């Protein structure tokens, strides 16, 4: 199994540009999570999907951020327009539905390091 | 408001000794706890977990202890090895339709010195 795949691994862009991060979850997993890691805030959840449907996007910082999951094997996180404070490492994670009442382990991708100049 | 706190940003331990990483939580609804390990330029990887019905779970050199009354958990690594040097994240969740997002602490950087 290839694990969770994220692309690009590194992205450097200028303020005001659109940025699109991509994620391919583990096959068979029906939950997908987007996290952001910064020194100040640590790992914070941005949004998560179940069966391609967004369940909770309360962590999305602003309207400049949007996420989609058009099918079970692909998700995007878009920032438009990007700002220097968006610089962070963005992780995608996936998991399967656990047994009733038990949260299943989330498997993380390698992350995308975003730098906005 | 941080629901999961790791108050020690870093920890140094000599090879062969015990490493103890601590984690506190504030939300009494949390009933499932996990530890993740993260190496530079990689995503966090699952290490060990514990359900609130237990107070201890072991997996090889790794043991997690849970004290529900104190809302505290700890990860013990015995013996510590240089390859254990990484950032360790504590995470928590609670039952809700079988899966809920994890709430993470900010991490503790463990350095195991040879």
Interface residues (C-beta under 8 A of the other chain):
Chain A: X4 X31 X33 X35 X41 X42 X43 X44 X45 X48 X50 X56 X91 X93 X95 X97 X98 X99 X100 X101 X102 X103 X104 X105 X106 X107 X108 X109 X110 X111
Chain B: X32 X34 X36 X41 X42 X43 X44 X45 X46 X49 X51 X89 X93 X95 X98 X99 X100 X101 X102 X103 X104 X105 X106 X107
